[in-house]
Amino acid sequence: MIILFLYFIPLFSLSVYSFSLIDPNITFFQTKWWEIFRDKMVYFGYYRREMSWIIYLAIVILLFISHYFFLKRYKQFNPVKLAIIIGTILLFSYPFLSHDFFNYMFDAKVVTVYYKNPYFYKALDFPKDPWLRFMHWTHRTYPYGPLFLLITIIPSFLSFGKFALSFLFFKSTFIIFYILAVFFLNKLNKRYAMIFATNPLIIIEGLVNSHNDLIGVSLGLIGVFYLLSPSRHSDPASTGEESIPPLAGVRSRFARFFGRLRFLRMTRDELITRLIFFLSAGIKYITFPLLFLSRDKKKMNQFIFISIIGALVYLSFKSEIQPWYFLNLFIFLPFYEQLVNRLNIFFFGLLVSYHPYIRLGGWDSLEKINIKHWVIGVFLIINIVYLLFSRKKFSLK
């Protein structure tokens, strides 16, 4: 209990600290105590930037230390219960390092309040909406997959257009998917679940900043569970699980030919696996290669892993290196646990690359962006050197 209490300190500190970079135009409650709290946090985040950066760095370091500790003693803790506690504490955190979260909310609002299609309408098409005071990227139409839109319509509808309710319900949605990922990972391997549940990159980019990559990753991990779970790969004849018949009863040669195709003889769980992978791709498209993951074909899995890394590199060069892109690597945790876990140096670099944003204020100059690139590059090189020296301890199997 003492250990958990000590872990709550950086988590609770992160939840409170996240409001230091709140947009001054945002009002959650029309109360005096909220105005006092917001004004004090705005002063700290915007006018005491050096101290703000020190606090942020200290929180990140403490989260990595805690992550290391939980992995060393993962058998002593329940990852699912721990994830529920983490999610509860961070439910009220503010997405202080990105504005994407508010775009998610408004995109769904376009459907539930304005009854328009966000693939054709952008935020600027609703100039009288009060949310535009604090939104960024108001000139773009919906860039994500249709499944993510369907998911976000639910919390948006339940909030009845109220900002505070929408914020809370959207945060809850991300936390639910996070807990689901930990739950299914725990059914595969308790250590996998602990790595995912306590990793600082997951906590900050997935829960606090609430990037939709987390939902795509969670669905991907659920699909991996159905792919790898030993109890789901027994002989159908011995377990009573029947394969879907290959066009039974159709006598034509054309039908018999297609009846031999593998996908028409998939078991129920194989179909569930591919369906979940397809749903994951419906969030942000980048996880589409997961459809070809295999339980037995290791070379194919390596190719898919490398292809997604290639896609991340391409996105980083085409637009910008965004730390949350690399949440997608956690989908391969059950395949390459040691490799993913040994990327923490790089993950640390991704999180501290926010130094120009927190300490210097925004991304409004090339110099600040270059500092970010240098920080990420240095930690990436250090991590690669570390991997080379420890290459005998793991491999892409």
C-alpha distance (Angstrom), angle and dihedral (degrees) to the residues before:
residue distance angle dihedral
M1 . . .
I2 3.79 . .
I3 3.80 90.1 .
L4 3.80 91.8 51.4
F5 3.79 90.8 47.5
L6 3.79 90.4 52.9
Y7 3.81 89.2 50.2
F8 3.79 90.4 53.1
I9 3.81 90.2 61.3
P10 3.84 96.7 70.6
L11 3.82 90.9 36.6
F12 3.79 93.9 52.2
S13 3.81 90.4 41.0
L14 3.81 89.5 53.1
S15 3.80 91.6 49.7
V16 3.81 91.8 52.4
Y17 3.81 95.3 37.9
S18 3.81 91.4 53.9
F19 3.82 88.8 73.5
S20 3.80 90.6 62.6
L21 3.81 89.1 86.4
I22 3.78 97.5 38.8
D23 3.77 115.3 141.8
P24 3.84 105.6 -102.6
N25 3.82 88.9 -137.0
I26 3.81 92.7 64.3
T27 3.79 118.1 97.6
F28 3.78 118.2 -175.9
F29 3.80 97.0 173.7
Q30 3.79 134.7 16.8
T31 3.79 93.3 -132.8
K32 3.78 135.6 115.1
W33 3.80 95.1 -123.7
W34 3.81 91.2 54.9
E35 3.81 91.7 51.3
I36 3.80 91.0 50.1
F37 3.81 92.5 48.8
R38 3.81 93.8 45.3
D39 3.80 93.9 47.2
K40 3.79 92.7 50.2
M41 3.80 92.3 48.2
V42 3.81 92.2 46.2
Y43 3.80 90.3 51.2
F44 3.80 91.0 49.9
G45 3.80 95.5 45.6
Y46 3.79 99.3 40.5
Y47 3.81 102.7 32.2
R48 3.81 103.9 27.9
R49 3.78 95.7 47.5
E50 3.79 96.8 148.8
M51 3.80 92.1 55.8
S52 3.80 90.2 41.4
W53 3.80 90.6 56.2
I54 3.81 91.7 49.1
I55 3.80 90.8 52.0
Y56 3.80 91.8 48.4
L57 3.80 92.7 48.3
A58 3.81 90.9 48.6
I59 3.81 91.1 51.4
V60 3.81 92.2 49.6
I61 3.81 91.9 49.1
L62 3.81 91.6 48.6
L63 3.80 90.6 49.8
F64 3.81 91.4 53.0
I65 3.81 91.5 47.0
S66 3.81 89.4 50.4
H67 3.80 90.5 47.0
Y68 3.80 90.4 53.6
F69 3.80 91.1 48.0
F70 3.81 94.4 50.5
L71 3.80 91.2 50.0
K72 3.79 91.3 52.2
R73 3.81 90.6 52.3
Y74 3.77 101.4 26.6
K75 3.81 92.6 134.5
Q76 3.80 90.1 65.4
F77 3.81 95.7 59.0
N78 3.78 138.2 58.1
P79 3.83 107.3 -125.0
V80 3.80 93.9 -158.2
K81 3.80 94.2 52.8
L82 3.78 89.4 44.7
A83 3.82 90.3 51.3
I84 3.80 90.6 51.2
I85 3.80 90.2 52.5
I86 3.81 92.5 46.6
G87 3.79 91.3 48.4
T88 3.80 92.6 48.3
I89 3.81 92.8 51.9
L90 3.80 92.9 47.0
L91 3.80 95.1 43.3
F92 3.79 89.5 94.4
S93 3.81 96.6 42.8
Y94 3.79 121.3 119.1
P95 3.85 122.1 -124.9
F96 3.79 91.6 -118.8
L97 3.82 100.1 165.3
S98 3.79 99.6 50.9
H99 3.80 141.4 27.1
D100 3.81 96.3 -148.8
F101 3.79 92.0 100.5
F102 3.80 92.1 65.6
N103 3.79 90.7 49.1
Y104 3.81 88.6 55.4
M105 3.79 88.8 53.0
F106 3.78 94.6 48.4
D107 3.81 94.3 44.5
A108 3.80 89.1 57.4
K109 3.80 90.1 44.1
V110 3.81 89.0 58.1
V111 3.82 86.3 64.1
T112 3.80 102.2 37.3
V113 3.82 99.8 38.1
Y114 3.81 106.5 23.0
Y115 3.84 97.2 29.6
K116 3.79 91.9 -135.7
N117 3.79 133.7 129.8
P118 3.85 110.6 -105.8
Y119 3.80 89.5 -154.4
F120 3.82 86.0 69.7
Y121 3.81 102.7 25.2
K122 3.80 127.2 60.4
A123 3.80 131.6 -162.4
L124 3.81 92.5 -99.1
D125 3.80 88.4 63.3
F126 3.83 87.2 72.3
P127 3.82 101.8 51.9
K128 3.81 95.4 165.8
D129 3.79 94.5 58.3
P130 3.84 109.5 114.5
W131 3.81 92.2 -142.9
L132 3.80 90.3 71.9
R133 3.82 88.8 77.1
F134 3.79 91.4 77.1
M135 3.80 103.8 23.1
H136 3.79 127.2 108.7
W137 3.82 128.9 -159.7
T138 3.78 91.0 32.7
H139 3.80 91.5 154.6
R140 3.80 97.5 67.7
T141 3.80 131.7 85.4
Y142 3.80 123.0 -135.1
P143 3.84 109.9 -55.2
Y144 3.82 101.3 -179.8
G145 3.78 136.9 83.3
P146 3.82 122.5 -78.0
L147 3.80 94.3 -114.5
F148 3.79 92.0 61.4
L149 3.79 89.3 52.5
L150 3.81 90.7 51.4
I151 3.80 90.9 49.5
T152 3.80 93.9 49.4
I153 3.79 93.1 47.4
I154 3.83 88.3 70.6
P155 3.85 98.8 61.4
S156 3.80 89.9 37.4
F157 3.80 92.4 54.3
L158 3.80 92.4 46.6
S159 3.81 91.6 51.8
F160 3.85 93.4 58.9
G161 3.80 90.9 -141.4
K162 3.84 93.5 -57.3
F163 3.79 111.0 140.1
A164 3.82 99.0 -146.7
L165 3.81 92.6 48.0
S166 3.79 92.0 45.3
F167 3.80 90.7 50.7
L168 3.81 92.0 50.4
F169 3.81 95.4 45.0
F170 3.80 93.0 46.8
K171 3.80 90.7 50.7
S172 3.79 89.4 49.1
T173 3.81 90.1 53.1
F174 3.80 92.3 56.8
I175 3.79 91.8 45.7
I176 3.82 91.7 51.2
F177 3.81 91.3 54.3
Y178 3.81 90.1 46.4
I179 3.81 91.4 53.3
L180 3.81 90.9 46.1
A181 3.81 90.2 54.3
V182 3.80 91.1 50.8
F183 3.81 90.9 46.3
F184 3.82 94.6 54.2
L185 3.80 93.1 41.0
N186 3.79 88.7 52.6
K187 3.81 89.5 55.7
L188 3.81 88.2 56.0
N189 3.79 100.2 39.5
K190 3.79 130.9 -18.2
R191 3.80 92.8 -141.4
Y192 3.82 91.7 54.9
A193 3.79 89.1 53.7
M194 3.80 92.9 49.5
I195 3.81 92.6 49.2
F196 3.79 90.5 53.0
A197 3.81 97.8 39.8
T198 3.81 96.9 52.4
N199 3.80 103.3 30.8
P200 3.83 108.7 124.0
L201 3.81 93.0 -140.1
I202 3.81 89.7 57.0
I203 3.80 91.5 45.1
I204 3.81 97.5 48.4
E205 3.80 103.0 32.7
G206 3.80 97.8 29.9
L207 3.81 103.9 37.0
V208 3.80 107.7 19.7
N209 3.81 99.6 34.8
S210 3.82 89.7 28.4
H211 3.78 100.7 -149.2
N212 3.79 114.6 -175.3
D213 3.81 90.0 -124.8
L214 3.82 84.9 82.4
I215 3.81 91.4 63.1
G216 3.80 91.6 48.1
V217 3.80 89.7 49.1
S218 3.81 92.2 47.8
L219 3.80 92.2 52.4
G220 3.80 89.6 45.8
L221 3.80 91.1 53.4
I222 3.80 91.6 48.9
G223 3.80 87.7 53.1
V224 3.80 90.3 49.2
F225 3.80 88.6 53.3
Y226 3.81 91.3 56.8
L227 3.80 89.1 44.8
L228 3.81 97.1 50.9
S229 3.79 106.0 26.5
P230 3.86 105.0 121.4
S231 3.80 94.6 -146.3
R232 3.80 90.0 59.2
H233 3.78 97.5 57.9
S234 3.77 103.7 61.1
D235 3.77 122.5 122.9
P236 3.82 107.0 -75.5
A237 3.78 89.9 -138.4
S238 3.80 92.1 58.0
T239 3.81 96.6 42.2
G240 3.76 98.4 42.2
E241 3.80 91.4 -118.8
E242 3.76 109.5 135.2
S243 3.76 127.2 -148.4
I244 3.75 118.6 -124.4
P245 3.82 103.7 -95.2
P246 3.81 116.2 -110.6
L247 3.81 98.5 -118.0
A248 3.80 92.0 -54.3
G249 3.77 116.2 -155.4
V250 3.79 96.2 21.9
R251 3.79 108.7 120.7
S252 3.76 102.6 -171.1
R253 3.78 117.7 112.1
F254 3.79 88.4 -129.2
A255 3.79 91.2 58.8
R256 3.81 93.1 44.1
F257 3.79 89.9 53.3
F258 3.78 92.9 53.3
G259 3.77 90.0 41.2
R260 3.79 88.1 68.0
L261 3.78 92.1 59.6
R262 3.76 111.8 113.0
F263 3.80 97.4 -128.8
L264 3.80 90.6 59.2
R265 3.80 90.4 56.4
M266 3.80 96.6 48.0
T267 3.75 118.2 134.4
R268 3.75 118.7 -118.7
D269 3.81 92.0 -101.2
E270 3.80 92.3 49.5
L271 3.78 89.1 54.6
I272 3.80 90.5 47.6
T273 3.80 89.3 51.4
R274 3.80 94.1 52.2
L275 3.79 91.6 43.2
I276 3.81 92.1 53.8
F277 3.81 91.3 47.4
F278 3.80 87.8 50.8
L279 3.81 89.9 51.2
S280 3.80 89.7 50.5
A281 3.80 89.1 55.1
G282 3.80 87.4 51.6
I283 3.79 89.8 68.2
K284 3.79 102.3 59.1
Y285 3.84 106.8 -18.6
I286 3.82 95.0 -125.3
T287 3.81 92.1 99.5
F288 3.82 93.5 57.9
P289 3.87 92.3 109.3
L290 3.82 88.1 65.5
L291 3.80 87.2 80.3
F292 3.80 87.2 77.3
L293 3.80 97.8 49.0
S294 3.79 113.3 128.2
R295 3.76 135.6 -157.2
D296 3.81 92.5 -141.0
K297 3.82 109.4 19.3
K298 3.79 101.5 87.8
K299 3.79 94.9 173.8
M300 3.78 90.4 55.0
N301 3.81 91.0 50.2
Q302 3.79 90.6 50.4
F303 3.79 89.8 51.4
I304 3.81 91.2 50.6
F305 3.81 91.4 48.0
I306 3.80 91.2 50.6
S307 3.82 91.4 45.0
I308 3.80 91.8 55.8
I309 3.81 90.4 47.4
G310 3.80 86.8 51.3
A311 3.80 90.2 51.3
L312 3.81 90.3 50.9
V313 3.80 90.9 50.5
Y314 3.80 90.5 48.1
L315 3.82 92.2 50.7
S316 3.80 90.5 47.4
F317 3.79 92.6 54.1
K318 3.81 95.8 38.5
S319 3.80 95.9 51.6
E320 3.80 118.2 -5.7
I321 3.81 139.6 -49.3
Q322 3.78 102.5 -95.8
P323 3.83 118.1 -174.1
W324 3.79 93.5 -143.1
Y325 3.81 92.2 61.5
F326 3.79 88.3 73.7
L327 3.79 93.5 61.2
N328 3.81 83.6 87.4
L329 3.81 90.4 72.4
F330 3.80 89.2 71.1
I331 3.80 89.9 70.1
F332 3.80 86.4 75.2
L333 3.80 93.9 51.6
P334 3.85 92.9 108.9
F335 3.82 90.0 51.3
Y336 3.81 101.8 39.9
E337 3.78 105.3 18.7
Q338 3.80 96.6 154.7
L339 3.79 93.5 48.2
V340 3.80 95.2 47.9
N341 3.79 91.3 45.7
R342 3.81 90.5 50.8
L343 3.80 91.3 57.3
N344 3.80 92.3 76.6
I345 3.80 91.9 106.4
F346 3.79 88.5 59.1
F347 3.81 91.5 43.5
F348 3.80 89.4 52.0
G349 3.81 88.7 51.9
L350 3.80 90.6 51.6
L351 3.80 91.2 54.2
V352 3.81 96.5 45.3
S353 3.81 89.9 47.2
Y354 3.80 84.7 83.5
H355 3.80 87.5 76.8
P356 3.84 93.7 106.5
Y357 3.81 91.0 47.9
I358 3.80 95.2 49.6
R359 3.80 101.8 30.9
L360 3.82 101.4 32.9
G361 3.80 101.2 26.8
G362 3.80 125.3 -107.7
W363 3.79 133.6 -22.7
D364 3.77 95.9 -80.2
S365 3.79 98.8 128.5
L366 3.78 138.2 49.5
E367 3.79 89.7 -125.2
K368 3.80 92.2 61.6
I369 3.80 92.1 48.0
N370 3.80 90.8 49.1
I371 3.81 90.3 52.7
K372 3.80 88.3 53.7
H373 3.80 90.9 50.7
W374 3.79 92.3 48.7
V375 3.80 92.6 50.4
I376 3.81 92.4 50.0
G377 3.80 92.0 43.8
V378 3.81 94.4 50.7
F379 3.79 93.9 49.6
L380 3.80 91.1 44.4
I381 3.81 90.6 54.6
I382 3.80 91.4 47.1
N383 3.80 89.9 50.5
I384 3.81 92.4 48.7
V385 3.81 90.6 51.4
Y386 3.80 89.1 49.3
L387 3.81 90.8 50.8
L388 3.80 91.5 49.8
F389 3.79 91.8 52.9
S390 3.80 92.0 47.3
R391 3.82 97.3 38.7
K392 3.81 92.4 114.5
K393 3.78 90.1 64.1
F394 3.77 96.3 59.2
S395 3.77 142.1 17.4
L396 3.78 140.1 178.9
K397 3.76 97.8 -92.1
